[in-house]
Amino acid sequence: MCTNFIPTRQTEWAAQALGVSWPQGHAEEVFPGQLAPIVLRSHRQERHAAGLARFGLIPTWAKDLGQGRHTYNARSETAAAKPSFRHAWQARQYALLVVDRFFEPCYATGRAVRWSIAADSGTPLGLACLWERWVEPQSGATVASFAMLTVNADAHPVMNRFHKPGEEKRRPVLLNQAEWQNWLSASPEQAQQMMQAHQTPPLVVQADPLPSRQRATVSAS
């Protein structure tokens, strides 16, 4: 599962490509429970909008924010039926997460080593997501959140090297830039077809261990 990423720093490029104003105020590297910029279809469906949302989708029925610790990745094969993601899927609440790179564990050495995955072109990657609104029971505040959609990566020449030996290989749904606008306005049938296409941009990967200070912070959080 993909647990962390770096939101794009190429914000002017991303804002122009998607026709939105890019939000600020998020961490440089995002982990579950933290805010990140996502792009989604506006209520009027006439344009797209960008805003900050928590990484880890909070279903409408959740009792508290803790549910997001278990729902930051959504399997594309079951998202339409799984209770945590079903409402977002049926409501066509598709979002795009634009990142400079994301991270996965590689066990080639016998232990988990963090590797980074980025576009070979140097341009940002677009990851397909679902988003949701959750209302905090006590305060009535609305919280926006999201989950990355994932697909099987057993046959992918790059992404099949990650995760524990013997486990199914998974990867985020990576959309070519030409598909970004279509994803945000897709029907459920079109969204399923796009996720099953398995057409990903060329990728470059490299070992990228967490700095010791950051690793200690993550372990303690």
MOVEN-V16376 format. One line per field, one symbol per residue. ss: DSSP state (H for helix, E for strand, C for the rest). phi: phi as a letter, one per 20 degrees, with the letter a starting at -180 (. if undefined). A space follows every 50 residues. Layout:
# MOVEN-V16376
ss = ???
phi = ???
This chain:
# MOVEN-V16376
ss = CCCEEEECCCHHHHHHHHCCCCCCCCCCCEECCCEEEEEEECCCCCCEEE EEEEECCCCCCCCCHHHHHHCCEEECCCCCCCHHHHHHHHCCCEEEEEEE EEEEEECCCCCCEEEEEEECCCCCEEEEEEEEEEECCCCCCEEEEEEEEE EECCCCCCHHHECCCCCCCEEECEECHHHHHHHHCCCHHHHHHHHHCCCC CCEEEEECCCCHHHHHHHHHC
phi = .edbadggeefffffffdmceefdncffcddgneebfcdbffgfmebdcc bebffpfdffefebffgffdceccfffcgfdfgfdgffffeleeccddce accbeddfencfcfddcbfffnefeddfcdcbdcdfgfemfedebbcfec cfcgeffdffedmfgnefecbffedfgfegffffdfegfffffffefled fgdccafbgfggfffffffee
